[in-house]
Amino acid sequence: MPARDDGLLTRVLHAGSPPFENGAAPVNVPVVRTSTVRFEQNADRIALHRRREAGEAVSTYGRHGMATHRALEAAIGELEGASRVLLAPSGLSAVSLVFIALLSPSDHVLVQDSVYGPVRERIEPLLKRLGVSFTYFNASNGVPAALLQPTTRLIYAESPSSFLYEVIDLPALAAFAHEHGVLLAADNTWGAGLLYQPLALGADISVQAITKYPGGHSDLMQGAVSTANPALGRRLLDTHDALGLSVGADDAYLALRGIRSLAVRLAQHGRNALEVARYLQTEGDVIARVFYPALADDPGHGLWQRDFKGANGLVSFALRRAQAAEASAFVDALRLFGIGASWGGYESLALVAPSSRIREHSYWRGAEPVVRLHVGLEDPADLIADLGQAFRRVLK
Ligand SMILES: *Cc1c(COP(=O)(O)O)cnc(C)c1O
């Protein structure tokens, strides 16, 4: 990762640290578990309700979370450059919150066609039932000017995209959206706030699956929605309240604990993945194409260099002259890589990309099966040896 001079790493480490009481404090914020906020006087209760009504991030009820949650929100706020962060019980519920908070019957939304699959499979049917219409756009073709409708209210993007890491020109998309009075929301799960900052590049809202790199240890589900726009923050807060979204204090603590080591983990995932990606490029007899934006010949490399501060552990590749059954046998033959979907933990994973999903990405032109690797924190030499033995056993 290039050196940063903006103090972000330091601020992320110290965000939400407990204040001194009588001259002493623990390093970490306590896990505050409660269902009820207890008040000394009725007037205290009324005063706190007023502050919450005015939009302040204070808690009047257990569902809003207490000190542990405020500390986590502060750390995510630093990562995203946001003034308001709303926690959700999963990444997908955070994405749903964005759509439900911003859209009303008869509204239209433009969604990047290489977006995270459940947006199309789960959120679109729900929003359609509520009278919202969806159009998907090919983000590699520039801004979707021809698809804009008078009722378009939101553009939803994800860079790099799921499975193939299509990098998009987010600043251009933001300029286009704002020129037409449309909001731009971006899924920032890949960049986790350290590698990419959609709000600084012009997006109005950034959403992350905290489940992935911030959690970092494959032991929690969580999401976050972030914005630097107070009016949007208010709208998101009201919808968050209406949906009753709540995160347990233990999970909030785990996420904050993960974020303290996010930078060193991501740097190592990125180094290991680049080694694995370069190795995969040497297996040209079995691999047709490697997808990793940090590779100089990746189509998104230029935009990635311009807008990103590093790359993560996700590397995908298309097999040459192979059928789905061989891709399946290949992942079965791996010993160190588990077969699994939710990446971002310390361990390596492999997944045969569902062809129904990548076929919907206009970025994908092939027919061969695609395997997605999450390169973990193991010794990359061991991972490369494992991939090599699986290639030899199944495909050579
Ligand atoms: C995993 C993921 C999500 C959903 O997160 P969950 O916590 O699994 O619900 C959303 N967007 C992207 C890009 C993801 O990879």
The ligand as an ORCA input file, in Angstrom:
! r2SCAN-3c Opt
* xyz 0 1
  C     -20.679    -10.148      1.299
  C     -21.126     -8.941      0.576
  C     -22.292     -8.273      0.941
  C     -23.249     -8.816      1.993
  O     -22.687     -8.976      3.253
  P     -23.290    -10.027      4.311
  O     -22.728     -9.557      5.594
  O     -22.791    -11.368      3.879
  O     -24.775     -9.931      4.262
  C     -22.622     -7.111      0.273
  N     -21.853     -6.633     -0.721
  C     -20.729     -7.259     -1.118
  C     -19.931     -6.703     -2.224
  C     -20.331     -8.431     -0.489
  O     -19.228     -9.055     -0.907
*
